[in-house]
Amino acid sequence: MAQKEAQGVAEKRKGRRGPASVIGSSAAGCFCAFLSIFGVGGEAFSQVWKLGFVASFCTKLSDTVSSEIGKAYGKTTYLVTTLKVVPRGTEGAVSVEGTIAGFLASFLLAFGSCVMGELGAAEAIICVIASQIANVGESIIGAALQEKEGFQWLNNDVVNIINISMGSIIAVLMQQVVFRN
């Protein structure tokens, strides 16, 4: 925290998360879990809801790891919309170090889900791909809209809900295309 404060990239509230952060980080996964628990769509959709659940947490883990590693160790950060070099911690900025770390984190979670028998190998790959697409989408939202005039409501918690939901939705749509054709 001291290093992040010195660099000007520390989170508000000294990194403590509030209820909105918890809800934003878990809403998509909880939604998929409830759909699975209550058997929505029957047995045919059970695996779809599992996929959405795992993809949501792959997306969140990738987002968190890439942000933290990028802020702490990113040599050069680029604004995703223009590829211009910007200071670490800029909304919508990405670094090679953070991106690789986020990818690896997502891969490890998806791989663990596969090893435990919750997902097949193709579904685990889908989760990783979907999480990376969603995270690029989040960076675009951050660069283009977050902290801009008229978008004060678009704080990190709202962006997290969008990002993590995108990860789940993209994974489910990819699964439908891969396994239905």
Summary of the structure (lengths in Angstrom):
residues: 181
radius of gyration: 16.7
end to end distance: 49.0
largest distance: 52.9
contacts: 608
relative contact order: 0.16
helix: 71%
strand: 4%
